[in-house]
């Protein structure tokens, strides 16, 4: 069965021809899927009954379905547990800001990167998501909230560059004028530092934002908390990021989760400043979020403020992330691939 939701218009045109239909039908179907958010062929009312039956026999709409939703009592953030067509689960988060709505989507069921502070990697990687499954997370949330999405971040479960082809397909489709037409400048991809993927992404000439999950300013400390550091040294990651920057001149973001007594020392400030020296970048400090399996604790508020102030002395742009959805385990590093306790009670 063909995965219709992941097809581009040219691919859908070829599919229409292969089943004996006119190619103009492809754009009609694409609009139903990617502008109107149809989740069944019966909704496509400008298609004949015969064509809808043919589509149902030849293809699938692998849309996600909402299994559970939790809403933060603090800031209104919503975390969604989605059931996939094969029974697997992923989580996504909807955040409402003054400048618009942001959706954080997952790119894999689980993750094999093994970062010690992150719940998403517990249990390892099950499989990659298709472009259609990534798009469907956005469509499902938009249907539920009734509001338009302004920004999309690929920062949920999974390492996007470990699912390179489908993630790039997603980026092209989400910014397609025949779909949601979200500007590439409003799309952000977060990676833990897969050097070949960063360099390959640079060749795509996309105008998306790139964020590096850094979390340590030297290789030795990074290896302790991020196994990926055993494969890619910070020196090589830095060179790859500069190569990416030359492709689109978009400011780079470094995500740095502050863990008490691990990566929040004055020495870490000095090494971090040296690492980003001369780069057009923003350092986004994140108080590490609670994950019951790892026992890490966030740096105290005064310590976070001091870390920020010390970095700014080097002329670096620094922000402290406003953690949305923390009370529902929907903040950075808290998303999972399995059912939550809430879902198990449903």
N, C-alpha and C positions, 0 to 999 in steps of 0.2 A: 504494500500500500504506500502510495506516494505521500510525502509530508508536504501538504499544500501550503501550510502556514510559513514554511521556511523558503518558499520559492520566490525568486525575483520575477518581475514581469516578463522578461525574455524567456526565462525557464517555464513560466506558466503558459506562455504562448506556444512553446514547443509541446508542452503537455496537451494543450487543447487540440493541436494538430494531430497528435498521436492517438487521440480518442475520437477523431473525426469531427471536431467542432471548429468554428471560425475563431481566428486569433483575437478578434476584438472582445471576445468573452473574457479573456485573461484580465484585462483592465477592470472589467466589471467585478469579477471575483476578487481581485486584489483590493479594490475599494471597499467591498463588503468586509473583508478581513481586517484591513489595516487603517481604514478611516472610520467605518461604522462598528467595528468590533464584533462582527458576527461570530457566533460559536457553533452554528449548525448550518447545514446547507438549506434547510427549510426557511431560514430567515432571508435568503437571497431571492426575494420575491420578483425581481425582474428577469430571473432565469426560468426557463420552462421546467415543468415537472420532470420531463424526460431527462434534461441535462442534470438536474439536481440528483436524480436517481443514479445517473451515470457517474457523477462525481462521488457519490456515497459508495459506489461499488469499486471505484478505482483509486480513491485517495482518502486520507484522514485529515481531520482538523485536530491536531494535537494540542489543544488549548488546555491551560492549567485550570483547575477548579479550586475555589476557596474552601479549605477544610476548616480553618479557624481564623479568627481575627481578634486581636487584642488592641485596645486603645489606651494610651497613656493618660492617666489622670492628671499628670503634671503639665504636659505640653501638647496633648492631642495627637501625638505621633501614633500611627497605626502599623502594627506588625501583622503580616499575613503568612499563614502556613498554607502552601499550595500543594495539592495532590496532582502529580503528573499522570500521563496516560498509562504508564506502566506500573503505577502504584507507589513510586518513589515520592519523596517530599522535598520541598525547598522553602526557604523563607525569604520574604522581601519586606521592605519598609517604606512607608509613605510619610514624608515630613513636610509640614506646612510652614513656610517662611513668609516674611513680608514681601519679598521679591518674587515669590512664586512657589510652586510645589515641586519637591524633589522626590524621586523614587530611587531607592537603592535596590538593585536587582542582583540575583545570583546567576553565575555563569556555569556552575557545576553542581552536581549532587555530591556534597562533601568536598574534600580538598586533600591533596597529598603533600602539601608543603610542610606541614608539621610544626608551624609556629607555636611555641609553648604557651603563649598568652591567649590563644584564639580558640573558641569553641567550634568553629567551622571545620577544623581539621580533625576533630575527635572522631575516630572510626574510619578515617581515611577517605579516599575517593571511590565513589560508586560508578559514576559515569559523567560524561559531558552533557550539557544542555544544547539543544539545537537553537538556531537563531529564532525560530518560531516560538520556542518555549520561553526564551528571554523576552521577546516582544509580548507574548501573552501575559506575562506578569504585569506589564504596564497596562495592557488593555483591561485586565481584570480589576486592577486597582482603580483605574479611571471609571469603570462602570460602577464600582462600589461607592466611590466618593462623589461622582458626578462632576469632578473638576478636571481641568486640563493640567497636563504635566509640563513644567517649564524646563526642568533639568533632570538628567538621568546619570546616575553614578553606578559603575560596575564595581561595587565594593562589597557585595554580599558574599554568600558562600562560594568558594572556589577561587582559583588563580586564573584570571582571564586569559593570560598569554599561554596557559597550559591547554587552552581550548581555542587556539588561535583562529582557525578558519571560520568557525561558527561565530565567534565574537566579532570578527571583522565584517562578516556578512550582516550581523545584527546592526553594526554601526552604519553601514551603508543603507540598510532598510529603514532604520528609525529616522534617518535624516532625509529619506526619499520624499520628494514633493508629492508623490502619489500616496504616501502614508501619513504619519503624524507630522512629518516635516520639521522635526526638532533640529535646530541649528547644531552643527558639529561643535561649535564653540560652547554649547551647553551640555556637552557629553564629557564625562570623565572616566578614565580607565585607571584602576589602581593595581599595581603589580608589586610583588615582593622582590623583583629584580632578576627576571629571566633575560639575561643579556642578549641571546640570539633573537628572542621575541621583540625586545625593545628596538633592536636594529632593523628587524624586518618591518615593524610597525612604522618606522621612520620612512621607509620606502613607499608606504601607502599614500603619503602626502595628505593625510587627514588633518583637519584643524582641531582635533579633539585635545582635551587637557590630559596630561599624563601625571599621575601621582605615584611616588615610590614609597612603599611601606618600609621605612628605614629602621627605626626603633633602636638602633645602636650606632655609635660613631666610629667603631673600629671592628675589624674582622673577628678578633678573638671573642669579644662580647657578643657580636652578632651570631657567631656560630653556636653560642650557648643557648640562645633563645629562638634562633631561626635556622633550621637545618639547611635551607637553601644556600646559606653562606659558605657551606662546604664546597659548593660547586662554582659560585661566582663571587669573586673578590670585589670589595668596594671600589678599588681602582678601576676595574673593568666595567662595573656598573656606572661609575661616573662618566667614563668615556662614552658609553652607550647613550646615556642621558644627554650629553652634549651633542652627540650625533643626531639624536631625535630633535633636540631644540633647534638645530640648524635647519631642519626640514620644515618647520612651521612657526618658529619664534614664539611659541606659546610658553608662558611662564610655567616653570616646573614646580610641583608641590612635593614636599617631603613630610610624610606622616610619621610622627614620633610619639609612641605611647609611653608615657612616663610611669615606670615601675619603681616603687619605693625601694631604695637601697640597691638597685640594680643598674639603672641607666640614667640616674638623675643627679650625678655628682658634678662638681665644678670642673673636674677633668673632662667629663663628657661634654660639657659646654664648649670647652676649648677645642676638643677634637671635632665636634660637630661643626663649629664655625670654620675650622680649617677645611673640612670636607666640602662645604658649599661655597667656599670663597670664590668670588668672581662669577658665580652663577646667578642668572635671573630666576629667583626662586622665592617661595614662601615655605616657611616651616610651620606645620600645623601640629601643635602640641595637644595630645589626647590623654587625659587622665585614664590609665588603664582600667577597663571595665571589669567588674567581678565575673569570674567564671569559676564555678565551684570546684572544678577538677584540678585547677593549677595552683591555687593558694596565693597568687600574687595580690599585692595591695597597691593602690594608687598612691602616688606622691601626695603629701598633704598640700592643701590649697596654697599656703604660704610658700612652700617649696616650688610649686608650679609657677607662681608669680615671679619668684626669684630667678628661676631657670629662664623664663621669658625675658626678664629684664637684662640678665647677663648676656643672652644672645643678641639682644638689640644693641648692646654696646659695640658689637662688631658691625653694625649697620645692616643687620639682617631683618627682613620682614617676618614677623612672628605673630601667630594668632593662637588662642586657646580655643579648641573646638567646643562649641556648645553641644553637649551630649544629649541627643534627642532619643526618647524612648527607653531610657535606661531602666525604668521601673518595670518594663515588660520584656526585658532582655532583648531589646531591639537596637542597642547601640553597637558601636564598632567592636568587632571581635566576639559578639554574643550570638550571632545567627548560627543555626544548626541545620542539618539535613534530615533530622528525624522529627517525629511528632513530639510536641511539648507535653508537659503534664496536663495543661489545659485541654489539649486536643484529645488526650487519652481518656478524658472524662466525658467527652461528647458522645 
